[in-house]
Every structure is written in structure tokens, then in C-alpha cells.
Amino acid sequence: MPAPWGVRTFAAMESTGLPLDAWVLLAVSVGLGLGLELAFVRAQRARRLGNGSSRAAAEGRGSDESATDASRTESSP
Amino acid sequence: MTSATILGVVVGYLLILLAIGIWGGRESGDLKGYYVAGKKLPAWVIAFSSNATGESAWLLLGLTGMGYAIGVHAFWIIMGEVLGVACAWIWVARPFKEYTDRYDAITVPDYLTERFRDTSHAFRWLSAIIILSMVMAYTAAQLTASGKAFDSFLGTGYTEGVWIGLGIVLFYTTVGGFKAVAYSDFLQGVLMLGCLVTLPVVGVAAAGGFGPMIDALRAQDPALLQPMGAYGLTLAGVISAAGSVAIGLAFLGSPQLLTRFMAARDQKQIVDGGFWAVLCVIGFDVGAVFGGMAGRTLFPILDDPETILPIMSAELFPAFFTGIFLVVVLAAIMSTVDSLLILASSVVVRDVVQKSLGSNASERTLSFMGKGVTVVIGAVGLVVALLEVRVIFDFVLFAWSGIACAFTPIVLCSLFWKGTTREGAIAGMIGGFAVTVVWVRAFKADFYDLYEMIPGFFAGLIVCVLVSLVTRPNDEAVAELESVRETVGPVF
């Protein structure tokens, strides 16, 4: 049975000769900023899609009040 | 033949910059066009442009040299810069863009004046003094680097190298304005990224692969592979690591970087641009550090580690690519100089002449005046670079961190804390700048060379908060901050 993914990754990292703490520092240095950025982009895209569908729903109802609300939300990113 | 190839690459690159200047000139007829490209820039341009501006020749020569000299310990710089860029785009850019669009602001002092309802123009004058003094020193230093680069690669002579570098930058900056600056920065950023991704790949291959490179580094000095470096887990090691991480603070509020957010077409460009900016800075920094580490295994005994990139480019690459590497060093210098020149010009014309002195001149006249001021500031930098005025060059030691510590704490407070007052922001600006200067001159050497960004930033922040606590914020500004938050919406 093959070793779990994490164990295989650590083994591969150690086989390069670079100490594990150096790999961890590099992974945190790159991963923290990139992870935050990816989470931000995903959240903003989800909001944008959500705003789009709520506007479509508002237009479907034909309610003036709902349309006004939706367009207000649309103006924010 | 080799020199002809390198010369051909350099001349080709300089011609492209001139063409960008002429192309950008169509939109530089008024102040908004000249200083923020009419606020129409797309995501990919502001992303690469902000990173190219944020990284001067230090990235190519300094950071590769650090990879060479201290190895894995330089990973702390990667952490600082990647986090700094990510946080700037995630938390700072959107509210700043919203505010500056509401005010129709085109400079950072414009924003601060409106945000704090400052009728005395204190922010404008203070910003002008800080930015002008620092920009002139920094421009002179970059022109000196330009003179040396042209002379060492093409044998032009130092004086001629300074003239050529300044002549090209002044042409596309004055003719093309911020649009030409941003698009040339984009080109320069792409070139820098390409070279810094290629450098470690070729370097590691020449060293026999990643494993043999690490073994060679361990054989030279085991501390090269330790995160805390030669210091180990000591106070000096922690201070060194903290100073490296603190480099990223400058990305959160330096005016030359905030201008990119102002110039974005809309909020969507900022959401999209952040991803490219983070990827770009990762490529820059990881490439530079690993390139330097690979260089250490190939050329282990260098008197000056900062020469590792020129040496690797000359020894490992064919002449055409050596020319490209020279272009990239010039690109890093020029992308910083052009942004600083246009920043200094904007505070003189927009903040001092138009707003503080109340000039009624037309937008076209002011735009023309802005171009003239750009030339004058460049000329002062030229004189300083040619005469090598030592007193001025002392300013370069804290030019970058001085601007960052004057502006970053108060920009952050103004965006996120409704208790920030006009008095607090002015005091924080002076405090941050003053502590940076005093720290470098009087204390740095006695405190394990702690990078001045840390005392300068926190001094500015603490002074701003303390003075704000004993003064009263403007009610209208408090309500506006709530409104901006609502419009921008949550981050995650």
C-alpha cells in the first residue's frame, strides 16, 4: 500500500537535500500570500456572480423596488 | 560580434521605450491624463507596473546577491514581499480606489487633504517636502547606477551612461506621461520576470541539478541552508528575519505604488490585478534568491556578491541573452526613476501650484508645467549624479523607507480607523519620517542593523493613534468611511 500523500511529499522534499525547515519557510513565504489572494479572488467572484443572479431575479419579478436594490448591489464589486 | 549583438538588443529596447512614449502622449494633455493616465488602466498593466516600480535594481543585483551571500535566510524577504503585495491588493487597494474616485483625486496628498477635510494644505506641503527631497536623492542614485551599467556593459563612459539613461526616461515620461510610464513599467516587469525565472533554471542545470547544488552549498557553508542563517536562533537572527519581512510594509502605502490603484479603470481591475501582482512578485523573489544560490555553487569566490547576476548572464547565456539581462538591469532602474519623477512632478504641480497656491491656469498649461517640472527634477538628479554629491547620496540610505514610513501608517489608519484625525495623521507623517531618518543616522548600527522600516513604521502608527485619541475626528469623514466600507463590501 503506497504511503499517504503528505508522507511522500515530505520524503521527496528531504531527498532534495534542502532541510525540511527551509522548505517549510519557503512554503509559508509563498503559500500565505498566494493563499490569501486566491481566497480573496474566489470570494469576490462569488459575490459578483451572486449579485448578477440577484439582479436577474429582480428583473424577472419586474418589481421596481427590487431592481433598484439589485442595481445598488451591482455597483459594488 | 558579441558586443554588436548586445548593443543591438539595448538599442532595440530603448527604441521601444521611445515608441511607448509617443504612443502615450495622446492622453497627457491634461493633469488627470498626465498623472494617472485618465484612470483607465487595465489589471495586467497596474499589476506588473506596481511590482516593477516597487523593485528597483535592488531586486536584480541586491536580492540575487543576498541569495548568494546568505542562502535560505533570504526566504524571509520573499515572505515579506509576497505578504506585502498580497495585503496591499486585498485590503488597501479597493477602499483607496473608492475614496480617490469619490474625490476625483490624482495624487496621494489630494486624497489625504480630502479625507481629513484639511483646508490648510498641510498635507500637500508636507508631502511635497518629503517626496521632493527623497525623490531627488533616489533619482540621482538610480542615474548613477544607469551610468555604471551602460559603462560596464557597453563601454560608453560613466557620464555618457548617465546622460543616455536620463535622456530616454525623460523623453517617454514627459511626452507620454503616466500612461507611458505604466506601460513601459509593464514591459520592464515582464522582462524582469522572464529573466528571473530563467536565471535559476539555467543556473541549477549548470550546477548539475537541484540536489548537487544543495550539496555544494552545504559543503561551502552549512549556514547557507539554515532559515536563521549564520546567526542561528539568536536575537540578531530574529532581528535580521524581522527586518527582512518588514520590507513588505512599503507596499501598503508608498505613494508611487498607491498611484497605480488610483489609475485602475475600476474595482474589477483591482480584484483581477492582485492575482497577477502576487504571482509576479513570487516569480521575482524566488527566482532572484534561487538564482543567487545557484550562482554561489558555480562562482563560489566573488568579492562582491551583487555582481553574481551580470557574471551568470555573461558566463551561462549566449550574447543575445546577455544583452537581454543588461536590458533588464536598465529596466529595473528606469521603471523606478520614471515613477519617482512623475510622482515628484505631480506633488509640485497638482498639490503646490494648483491646489495650495490656487493657480487658475488651464489644465493644458498645468500639464505642460508638469512636464517642465519633470525635466527640472531630472536635471537636478543629473547634476547630483555627475558631481557625486556625497551629502545627497546619504539620503539614499533612507529614501525608500523614508517615503514609506511617512505615508504607510497614516494611509492605513485613514482607510481602516474612523478615529483617525487630521492632527493625528500630520503628526504620524512627521513622526514616521523623522524616526526613520534619526534611526539610520544614530541608532541602526547599535541595534543589530535593524531595518529602519520597523521603528519608522511603528513610530508613525503610534504617534498617529495617540494624537488622534486626544483630538476629535471630523463627523462627516467618519460617516464617509462607513459609506466606503459598505460600498466596497467584505474582503472574504
Interface residues (C-beta under 8 A of the other chain):
Chain A: S15 T16 G17 L18 P19 D21 A22 L25 L26 V28 S29 V30 L32 G33 L34 L36 E37 L38 A39 F40 V41 A43 Q44 R45 R47 R48 S75 S76 P77
Chain B: V72 F75 W76 I78 M79 V82 L83 V85 A86 C87 W89 I90 R94 F210 G211 I214 D215 R218 L225 Q226 P227 Q267 K268 I270 V271 D272 G274 F275 V278 L279 V281 I282 V286 E486 T487 V488 G489 P490 V491 F492
